[in-house]
């Protein structure tokens, strides 16, 4: 229970706006009521203001996003200072719910499994990522003159993975290379974009895992003497079907049943959670697998 006086406020914030549902319930004058509901803002805001003496019996949060998010809850007494109600920057996994009664806090994952504030119960999972082919510098766009405009897409990556841009100078002087904007989808078929900046006679690798590439558009390119050329391919970073808040959640990687030194990467988004296991040689037949914990 959280006891409130008239004018006291419950406040909250999420790392991204409109991705964390909240419901507040309690008692006023011996009547059980729903006090408030909505979605947490990304800037600290008021969730409930007590009109009179009140008791909050339940605050429920649910992460509706496709990425892990952090939340904070506060009590602001009338005429007082804001104080925290839960752990600072509490991590909420994808689809997780938080249940807080003012004394006890529970976090429930999407399997209905409880994680408590005193002893976290972790879950270890194996994900199969497909049978990756070798990195291929012209899988997506075969060699083409650089331009301002869209390139012809030959194919999407074989499995969700990052894209690459390879530049080749023509004519002795490098053009003004500009950028290339990619549009496609992630592993969950959500819209995905990424912008890469070509570099002279170099392979530049993206960091987001594309399931499909629907367009690649040159922007800001300027010819010098002769059009330089470019190819677009698939890289070594394989996409995971789950967003991880930190690379430490990715325990190991395998190709078939051979454990490998794996190089995990995450920016806490789905498309930005990838792993490079090319040390084991991708060949289109070995299944890439990762073990993660949450």
JOCORZI-V504168 format. One record per pair of residues at least 24 apart in sequence whose C-alpha atoms are under 10 Angstrom apart, sorted by the first residue. I is the first residue (numbers start at 1). J is the second residue. If there is no record, write none. Layout:
i/j
I/J
I/J
//
This chain:
i/j
1/26
1/27
1/54
1/55
1/56
1/57
1/58
1/59
1/100
1/101
1/102
1/103
1/104
2/26
2/54
2/55
2/56
2/57
2/58
2/59
2/75
2/85
2/100
2/101
2/102
2/103
3/27
3/50
3/53
3/54
3/55
3/56
3/57
3/102
4/28
4/49
4/50
4/51
4/52
4/53
4/54
4/55
4/56
4/75
4/76
4/77
4/78
5/49
5/50
5/51
5/52
5/53
5/54
5/55
5/77
5/78
6/49
6/50
6/51
6/52
6/53
6/54
6/77
6/78
7/48
7/49
7/50
7/51
7/52
7/53
7/76
7/77
7/78
7/79
8/48
8/49
8/50
8/51
8/52
8/53
8/54
8/75
8/76
8/77
8/78
8/79
8/80
9/45
9/46
9/47
9/48
9/49
9/50
9/51
9/74
9/75
9/76
9/77
9/78
9/82
10/45
10/46
10/47
10/48
10/49
10/50
10/56
10/59
10/73
10/74
10/75
10/76
10/77
10/82
10/83
10/84
10/85
11/40
11/41
11/44
11/45
11/46
11/47
11/48
11/49
11/72
11/73
11/74
11/75
11/76
11/82
11/83
11/84
11/85
12/39
12/40
12/41
12/42
12/43
12/44
12/45
12/46
12/47
12/48
12/71
12/72
12/73
12/74
12/75
12/84
12/85
13/39
13/40
13/41
13/42
13/43
13/44
13/45
13/46
13/47
13/70
13/71
13/72
13/73
13/74
13/89
14/39
14/40
14/41
14/42
14/43
14/44
14/45
14/63
14/69
14/70
14/71
14/72
14/73
14/89
14/90
14/91
14/92
15/40
15/41
15/42
15/43
15/68
15/69
15/70
15/71
15/72
15/89
15/91
16/40
16/41
16/42
16/43
16/65
16/67
16/68
16/69
16/70
16/71
17/41
17/42
17/43
18/42
18/63
18/64
18/65
19/62
19/63
19/64
19/65
19/66
19/67
19/69
20/60
20/61
20/62
20/63
20/64
20/65
20/69
20/70
20/71
20/92
20/95
20/96
20/97
21/60
21/61
21/62
21/63
21/64
21/65
21/97
22/47
22/59
22/60
22/61
22/62
22/63
22/97
22/98
23/47
23/58
23/59
23/60
23/61
23/62
23/99
24/48
24/56
24/57
24/58
24/59
24/60
24/61
24/100
24/101
25/55
25/56
25/57
25/58
25/59
25/60
25/101
26/54
26/55
26/56
26/57
26/58
26/59
26/101
27/53
27/54
27/55
27/56
27/57
28/52
28/53
28/54
28/55
28/56
29/53
29/54
29/55
30/54
30/55
32/56
32/57
33/57
34/58
35/59
37/61
39/63
39/64
40/71
40/72
40/73
41/71
42/71
44/72
44/73
44/74
45/73
45/74
46/73
46/74
46/75
46/76
47/73
47/74
48/75
49/76
49/77
49/78
50/77
50/78
55/102
56/100
56/101
56/102
57/100
57/101
57/102
57/103
58/99
58/100
58/101
58/102
58/105
59/98
59/99
59/100
59/101
59/102
59/105
60/97
60/98
60/99
60/100
60/101
60/105
60/106
60/107
61/92
61/96
61/97
61/98
61/99
61/100
61/107
62/92
62/93
62/94
62/95
62/96
62/97
62/98
62/99
62/107
62/108
63/92
63/93
63/94
63/95
63/96
63/97
63/98
64/93
64/94
64/95
64/96
64/97
65/92
65/93
65/94
65/95
65/96
65/269
66/93
66/94
66/95
66/188
66/190
66/242
66/243
66/268
66/269
66/270
67/92
67/93
67/94
67/95
67/242
67/243
67/244
67/245
67/267
67/268
67/269
67/270
67/271
67/273
68/92
68/93
68/94
68/95
68/96
68/242
68/243
68/244
68/245
68/246
68/268
68/269
68/270
69/93
69/94
69/96
69/245
69/268
69/269
70/245
86/117
87/117
91/245
92/245
93/242
93/243
93/244
93/245
93/294
94/242
94/243
94/244
109/294
115/294
120/294
121/294
122/293
122/294
123/292
123/293
123/294
124/249
124/250
124/251
124/291
124/292
124/293
124/294
125/250
125/251
125/290
125/291
125/292
125/293
125/294
126/251
126/252
126/253
126/289
126/290
126/291
126/292
126/293
127/240
127/241
127/242
127/253
127/288
127/289
127/290
127/291
127/292
128/240
128/241
128/254
128/255
128/256
128/287
128/288
128/289
128/290
128/291
129/159
129/160
129/161
129/238
129/239
129/240
129/241
129/255
129/275
129/287
129/288
129/289
129/290
130/158
130/159
130/160
130/238
130/239
130/255
130/284
130/285
130/286
130/287
130/288
130/289
131/158
131/159
131/255
131/256
131/282
131/283
131/284
131/285
131/286
131/287
131/288
131/289
132/157
132/158
132/159
132/160
132/161
132/236
132/237
132/238
132/255
132/277
132/278
132/281
132/282
132/283
132/284
132/285
132/286
132/287
132/288
133/157
133/158
133/159
133/234
133/235
133/236
133/278
133/281
133/282
133/283
133/284
133/285
133/286
134/158
134/234
134/235
134/236
134/278
134/281
134/282
134/283
134/284
135/161
135/162
135/163
135/164
135/233
135/234
135/235
135/236
135/237
135/278
135/281
135/282
135/283
136/163
136/164
136/231
136/232
136/233
136/234
136/235
136/236
137/163
137/164
137/165
137/166
137/203
137/230
137/231
137/232
137/233
137/234
137/235
138/163
138/164
138/165
138/166
138/230
138/231
138/232
138/233
138/234
139/163
139/164
139/231
139/232
139/233
139/234
139/235
140/164
140/165
140/212
140/213
140/214
140/215
140/216
140/231
140/232
140/233
140/234
141/165
141/216
141/230
141/231
141/232
141/233
141/234
142/229
142/230
142/231
142/232
142/233
143/167
143/168
143/229
143/230
143/231
143/232
144/227
144/228
144/229
144/230
144/231
144/232
145/170
145/226
145/227
145/228
145/229
145/230
145/231
146/175
146/176
146/177
146/178
146/180
146/218
146/219
146/221
146/222
146/223
146/226
146/227
146/228
146/229
146/230
146/231
147/177
147/178
147/180
147/217
147/218
147/219
147/220
147/221
147/222
147/223
147/227
147/228
147/229
147/230
148/177
148/178
148/179
148/180
148/217
148/218
148/219
148/220
148/221
148/222
148/223
149/180
149/181
149/216
149/217
149/218
149/219
149/220
149/221
150/180
150/181
150/182
150/215
150/216
150/217
150/218
150/219
151/180
151/215
151/216
151/217
151/218
151/230
151/231
151/232
152/214
152/215
152/216
152/217
153/213
153/214
153/215
153/216
153/232
154/213
154/232
154/233
155/212
155/213
155/214
155/233
156/184
156/210
156/211
156/212
156/213
156/214
156/215
156/233
156/234
157/209
157/210
157/211
157/212
157/213
157/233
157/234
157/235
158/210
158/211
158/212
158/234
158/284
159/187
159/209
159/210
159/211
159/212
159/234
159/238
159/239
160/185
160/186
160/187
160/188
160/208
160/209
160/210
160/211
160/212
160/234
160/237
160/238
160/239
160/240
160/241
160/271
160/274
161/186
161/187
161/206
161/207
161/208
161/209
161/210
161/211
161/212
161/234
161/235
161/236
161/237
161/238
161/239
161/240
161/271
161/272
161/273
161/274
161/275
161/276
162/205
162/206
162/207
162/208
162/209
162/210
162/211
162/233
162/234
162/235
162/236
162/237
162/238
162/239
162/271
162/272
162/274
163/194
163/196
163/204
163/205
163/206
163/207
163/208
163/209
163/210
163/213
163/232
163/233
163/234
163/235
163/236
163/237
164/196
164/198
164/203
164/204
164/205
164/206
164/207
164/231
164/232
164/233
164/234
164/235
164/236
165/196
165/197
165/198
165/199
165/202
165/203
165/204
165/205
165/206
165/230
165/231
165/232
165/233
165/234
165/235
166/198
166/199
166/200
166/201
166/202
166/203
166/204
166/205
166/229
166/230
166/231
166/232
166/233
167/198
167/199
167/200
167/201
167/202
167/203
167/204
167/228
167/229
167/230
167/231
167/232
168/198
168/199
168/200
168/201
168/202
168/203
168/227
168/228
168/229
168/230
168/231
169/199
169/200
169/201
169/202
169/226
169/227
169/228
169/229
169/230
170/201
170/224
170/225
170/226
170/227
170/228
170/229
171/224
171/225
171/226
171/227
171/228
172/224
172/225
172/226
172/228
173/223
173/224
173/225
173/226
173/227
173/228
174/199
174/200
174/201
174/222
174/223
174/224
174/225
174/226
174/227
174/228
175/200
175/221
175/222
175/223
175/224
175/225
175/226
175/227
175/228
175/229
176/200
176/220
176/221
176/222
176/223
176/224
176/228
177/218
177/219
177/220
177/221
177/222
177/223
177/224
177/228
177/230
178/218
178/219
178/220
178/221
178/222
179/217
179/218
179/219
179/220
179/221
180/215
180/216
180/217
180/218
180/219
180/220
180/221
180/232
181/215
181/216
181/217
181/218
181/219
182/206
182/210
182/213
182/214
182/215
182/216
182/217
182/218
183/210
183/212
183/213
183/214
183/215
183/216
183/217
184/209
184/210
184/211
184/212
184/213
184/214
184/215
184/216
185/209
185/210
185/211
185/212
185/213
185/214
185/271
186/210
186/211
186/212
186/213
186/239
186/240
186/241
186/270
186/271
186/272
187/211
187/212
187/239
187/240
187/241
187/242
187/270
187/271
188/241
188/242
188/270
188/271
190/270
190/271
192/271
193/271
195/219
198/230
200/228
201/228
201/229
201/230
203/230
203/231
203/232
203/233
203/235
204/232
204/235
205/232
205/233
205/234
205/235
205/236
205/237
206/234
206/235
206/237
206/272
207/235
207/237
207/238
207/239
207/265
207/266
207/267
207/271
207/272
207/273
207/274
208/237
208/238
208/239
208/265
208/266
208/267
208/269
208/270
208/271
208/272
208/273
208/274
209/234
209/235
209/236
209/237
209/238
209/239
209/240
209/270
209/271
209/272
209/273
209/274
209/275
210/234
210/238
210/239
210/271
210/272
211/239
211/271
235/276
235/278
236/274
236/275
236/276
236/277
236/278
236/279
236/281
236/282
237/263
237/264
237/265
237/272
237/273
237/274
237/275
237/276
237/277
237/278
238/264
238/265
238/271
238/272
238/273
238/274
238/275
238/276
238/277
238/278
238/288
239/265
239/270
239/271
239/272
239/273
239/274
239/275
239/276
240/266
240/270
240/271
240/272
240/273
240/274
240/275
240/289
240/290
241/270
241/271
241/273
241/274
242/268
242/269
242/270
242/271
242/272
242/273
242/274
242/292
243/267
243/268
243/269
243/270
243/271
243/272
243/273
243/274
244/268
244/269
244/270
244/272
244/273
244/274
244/292
244/293
244/294
245/269
245/270
245/273
245/294
246/273
247/273
247/274
247/275
247/292
248/292
248/293
248/294
249/291
249/292
249/293
249/294
250/274
250/275
250/290
250/291
250/292
250/293
250/294
251/290
251/291
251/292
251/293
252/289
252/290
252/291
252/292
253/277
253/280
253/288
253/289
253/290
253/291
253/292
254/280
254/286
254/287
254/288
254/289
254/290
254/291
255/279
255/280
255/281
255/282
255/285
255/286
255/287
255/288
255/289
255/290
256/280
256/285
256/286
256/287
256/288
256/289
257/286
257/287
257/288
257/289
258/286
258/288
258/289
259/289
259/290
262/290
264/290
//
